């Protein structure tokens, strides 16, 4: 049984991690931390855990080295890197849910975020998308869990960019539920600021754009444009990608390529022709649903749907833990999407 630590357990990603790991056959949560709520029972913060999990929150700034086999870092970018440096011993697995270890190129990270203070750890970190990097993740001890928007966009694009089938610019239009902004109180996330509205934000400057761009650039010199939108719902991401094929092929042929690419990936579901994803049908699950259409003039439209808190964050983190430690990849993740 693996001893699990969740560092920064009182945000949305921490809450979802607890929900998943409490049913994981090989995991036991033995450490949860929060500086804000230290000394309180987690069930006092999240009443849904009453009678299920009553652990007391420990201080995040305490030294917890050697106390767990796996640490999930649910901390803000810039803070997480210092905790990773403190905990890293080459033995325990660290899965970082911030952006601090998602970039192989530290200058790219620093241009989008903050100065990096644990550069020595970056060469050993792996970008944690099992569908692309399963072999690298296996045996890793530091994993940078991808962002939610990048997960939806990269999985939608990967079969085409890997096979050199796109040309010209790529346009990515993503809509996210409000939980993507985190649990911290912010004016822009207040009910009256979000309800009955629908808006774009951080146009041309969103920090997830370079994360998507770096993955596309590994296969082709294609330029992306990414625009995120806030939708008045709790959870879910719907991403629509617009591109142009290098040669004319049928929709059925491209769908066949996607099915072949993801044939061994349990959590990627490819829709039938003329069927498209809906966030309602991936809610609370680790699935990514993908549908697409090729237009007569060679344009292609790819649509993906994920739960931003599960496949877009905590579920993928558990999937990364499973992959790194040689456990069944779906352990603790056999969640059927909940409907309605």
C-alpha positions in Angstrom: 0.0 0.0 0.0 1.4 3.4 -1.1 1.5 6.2 1.5 0.2 9.3 -0.2 0.7 12.9 0.6 -1.4 15.7 -0.8 0.4 19.0 -0.3 -2.1 21.9 -0.5 -5.2 19.7 0.0 -7.9 22.3 0.3 -8.3 23.5 -3.3 -10.4 21.9 -5.9 -7.6 19.7 -7.2 -6.9 18.5 -3.7 -10.6 17.7 -3.1 -10.8 15.7 -6.3 -7.6 13.8 -5.5 -9.0 12.7 -2.2 -12.2 11.5 -3.8 -10.2 9.4 -6.3 -7.5 8.1 -4.0 -9.9 7.0 -1.2 -11.1 4.3 -3.6 -7.7 3.5 -5.1 -6.8 -0.2 -4.3 -3.1 0.5 -3.8 -3.1 3.9 -2.1 -3.6 5.3 1.4 -3.7 9.0 2.1 -1.5 9.5 5.1 -0.7 13.2 4.8 -2.8 16.2 3.8 -1.5 19.8 4.3 -2.7 23.4 4.4 -1.2 26.5 6.0 -4.6 28.2 6.0 -6.5 25.4 7.6 -3.8 23.6 9.6 -5.1 21.7 12.6 -8.6 21.4 11.2 -10.2 18.2 10.1 -10.5 18.0 6.3 -14.2 17.0 6.7 -14.8 20.5 8.3 -13.5 22.1 5.1 -15.2 19.6 2.7 -18.3 18.2 4.4 -18.7 15.7 1.5 -15.9 13.7 3.3 -17.8 13.3 6.6 -17.6 9.7 7.7 -15.3 8.9 4.8 -12.1 10.7 5.6 -11.4 12.6 8.8 -7.7 13.3 8.6 -6.3 16.5 10.3 -4.5 19.0 8.1 -0.8 19.4 8.8 1.2 22.6 8.0 2.4 22.8 4.4 5.5 24.6 5.4 6.6 21.8 7.7 9.4 19.4 6.5 7.6 16.3 5.3 10.6 14.6 3.6 10.5 10.8 3.8 7.0 10.6 5.1 5.3 9.4 1.9 5.9 7.2 -1.2 4.0 9.7 -3.4 3.5 13.5 -3.0 0.9 15.3 -5.0 1.7 19.1 -5.0 -1.4 21.1 -5.3 0.3 24.5 -4.9 0.5 27.7 -6.9 3.2 28.0 -9.6 6.3 29.5 -8.1 5.6 27.9 -4.7 5.4 24.3 -5.9 9.0 24.3 -7.2 10.4 25.1 -3.8 8.4 22.3 -2.2 9.5 19.9 -4.9 13.1 20.8 -4.2 12.6 20.2 -0.5 10.8 16.8 -1.0 12.8 15.4 -3.9 15.1 12.5 -2.9 15.0 10.3 -5.9 12.9 7.8 -4.1 9.5 9.3 -3.5 7.4 10.1 -6.6 6.4 13.8 -6.9 3.5 14.7 -9.2 3.3 18.5 -9.5 -0.1 19.9 -10.5 1.3 23.4 -11.0 3.1 24.6 -14.1 6.5 24.5 -12.5 7.8 21.3 -14.2 5.8 21.2 -17.4 8.4 23.0 -19.5 11.7 21.4 -20.7 12.9 24.8 -21.6 13.2 26.9 -18.5 13.3 30.2 -20.4 9.9 29.4 -21.9 8.5 28.8 -18.5 10.0 32.0 -17.1 8.6 34.0 -20.0 5.1 32.9 -19.1 5.4 32.6 -15.3 8.1 33.5 -12.8 11.8 33.0 -12.4 12.5 29.3 -11.7 14.4 28.5 -8.5 14.8 24.8 -8.9 16.3 24.6 -12.4 18.4 21.6 -11.4 15.3 19.4 -11.2 14.0 20.3 -14.7 16.1 17.8 -16.7 14.7 14.9 -14.7 11.1 16.0 -14.9 8.6 14.5 -17.4 5.6 16.1 -19.0 2.8 14.0 -17.6 0.6 13.1 -20.5 0.5 9.3 -20.6 -1.0 9.0 -24.1 2.1 10.7 -25.5 4.8 9.9 -23.0 3.9 6.7 -21.3 7.4 5.2 -21.6 9.1 8.3 -20.2 6.7 8.5 -17.3 7.3 4.9 -16.3 9.9 5.0 -13.5 10.0 8.8 -13.4 10.3 10.5 -10.0 9.2 14.0 -10.9 6.2 14.6 -13.2 4.8 17.9 -14.4 1.1 17.3 -14.7 -0.3 19.2 -17.8 -2.7 22.0 -17.6 -6.4 21.5 -18.3 -6.7 23.5 -21.5 -3.5 22.0 -22.9 -4.7 18.5 -22.2 -7.9 19.1 -24.2 -6.0 20.7 -27.1 -3.0 18.5 -27.3 -5.0 15.3 -27.3 -7.2 16.8 -30.0 -4.2 17.7 -32.2 -1.7 15.0 -31.5 -2.6 12.4 -34.2 -2.5 15.0 -37.0 0.6 16.9 -36.0 2.5 13.7 -35.3 1.8 12.5 -38.8 2.5 15.8 -40.5 -1.0 16.3 -41.7 -1.6 19.9 -40.9 -0.4 23.1 -42.6 -0.8 26.8 -41.8 -2.0 28.3 -38.6 -4.0 26.4 -35.9 -6.8 28.1 -34.0 -7.9 26.8 -30.6 -11.1 28.0 -29.0 -11.7 26.6 -25.5 -14.5 27.0 -23.0 -14.1 26.2 -19.3 -16.3 25.9 -16.3 -15.5 28.3 -13.4 -13.8 25.7 -11.2 -10.8 26.1 -13.6 -10.1 29.4 -11.9 -9.5 27.6 -8.6 -11.2 27.8 -5.2 -9.6 31.1 -4.1 -12.0 34.0 -3.7 -11.8 36.3 -6.8 -14.2 38.9 -8.0 -14.2 37.4 -11.5 -15.4 34.1 -10.2 -18.3 35.4 -8.1 -21.7 34.1 -9.0 -23.1 37.5 -10.1 -20.0 38.1 -12.3 -20.3 34.7 -14.0 -24.0 33.7 -14.1 -25.9 34.5 -17.3 -22.6 35.6 -19.0 -20.1 34.1 -21.4 -16.8 35.8 -22.1 -13.3 35.4 -23.5 -10.3 36.3 -21.2 -6.5 36.5 -21.4 -6.8 36.7 -25.2 -3.3 36.2 -26.7 -1.6 36.1 -23.3 -2.9 33.0 -21.6 -0.1 31.0 -20.0 -1.4 27.7 -21.4 -0.7 28.8 -25.0 3.1 28.2 -24.8 2.4 24.9 -23.2 0.3 23.8 -26.2 2.7 25.4 -28.6 5.8 23.6 -27.3 4.1 20.2 -27.9 2.9 21.1 -31.4 6.4 22.4 -32.2 8.0 19.0 -31.4 6.4 17.7 -34.6 5.9 20.6 -37.0 6.7 24.4 -37.2 3.0 25.3 -36.9 1.8 28.4 -35.1 -1.2 28.2 -32.8 -3.6 30.9 -31.5 -5.4 30.1 -28.3 -8.4 31.9 -26.9 -10.0 30.7 -23.6 -13.6 31.4 -22.5 -15.4 31.3 -19.2 -18.7 29.4 -19.2 -21.2 29.7 -16.3 -21.0 26.1 -15.3 -19.0 24.4 -12.5 -16.8 22.0 -14.5 -15.8 20.9 -17.9 -13.9 22.0 -20.9 -15.0 22.0 -24.6 -12.2 22.7 -27.0 -12.7 23.3 -30.7 -9.6 23.3 -32.9 -9.6 24.7 -36.5 -6.8 23.7 -38.9 -6.1 22.9 -42.6 -5.0 19.5 -43.8 -1.9 19.2 -46.0 -3.8 16.9 -48.3 -7.5 16.1 -48.8 -8.8 13.1 -46.9 -12.2 12.0 -45.8 -13.6 12.4 -42.3 -13.7 8.7 -41.9 -10.0 8.3 -42.7 -9.0 10.9 -40.1 -11.3 9.2 -37.5 -9.5 6.0 -38.4 -6.2 7.6 -37.7 -7.4 8.8 -34.3 -8.7 5.4 -33.4 -5.4 3.8 -34.4 -3.3 6.4 -32.5 -5.3 6.0 -29.3 -6.1 2.3 -29.6 -4.2 1.5 -26.3 -5.5 4.6 -24.5 -8.4 3.6 -22.3 -9.3 7.2 -21.4 -9.5 8.6 -25.0 -12.9 7.9 -26.7 -13.2 8.7 -30.4 -16.7 9.6 -31.5 -18.4 8.2 -34.6 -18.8 10.4 -37.7 -21.2 13.2 -37.4 -21.2 12.9 -33.6 -19.4 15.4 -31.3 -18.4 15.6 -27.7 -20.5 17.1 -24.9 -19.1 18.1 -21.5 -22.1 16.5 -19.8 -20.9 13.1 -20.9 -17.4 13.2 -19.3 -18.4 14.9 -16.0 -16.6 13.5 -13.0 -14.6 11.1 -15.2 -11.1 10.8 -16.6 -12.3 10.5 -20.2 -11.4 12.7 -23.1 -14.0 12.5 -25.9 -12.9 13.6 -29.4 -15.0 14.1 -32.5 -14.1 15.8 -35.8 -15.2 16.8 -39.3 -13.2 17.4 -42.5 -14.7 20.1 -44.8 -14.7 19.9 -48.6 -12.1 22.6 -48.9 -9.6 20.7 -46.7 -10.3 22.5 -43.4 -10.6 20.2 -40.3 -12.5 20.9 -37.1 -11.6 18.8 -34.0 -13.6 19.0 -30.9 -12.7 17.5 -27.5 -14.4 17.4 -24.1 -12.9 16.7 -20.7 -13.7 17.3 -17.0 -11.2 20.0 -16.2 -10.8 18.8 -12.6 -10.3 15.1 -13.5 -8.6 14.5 -16.8 -7.6 18.1 -16.8 -5.9 17.9 -13.3 -6.4 15.3 -10.5 -7.5 12.3 -12.5 -4.5 12.7 -14.9 -2.3 13.1 -11.8 -3.5 9.7 -10.5 -3.1 8.2 -14.0 0.5 9.5 -14.0 1.2 8.0 -10.6 -0.2 4.6 -11.8 2.0 4.8 -15.0 5.1 5.8 -13.1 4.8 3.0 -10.5 3.8 0.2 -12.8 0.2 0.0 -11.5 -2.8 -0.5 -13.8 -3.3 2.8 -15.5 -7.0 3.0 -14.6 -6.6 2.1 -10.9 -8.7 4.4 -8.9 -10.1 5.9 -12.1 -12.9 3.6 -13.1 -15.4 6.3 -12.7 -18.4 6.3 -15.0 -19.4 9.8 -16.2 -22.3 11.1 -14.1 -25.5 12.1 -15.9 -27.7 14.1 -15.8 
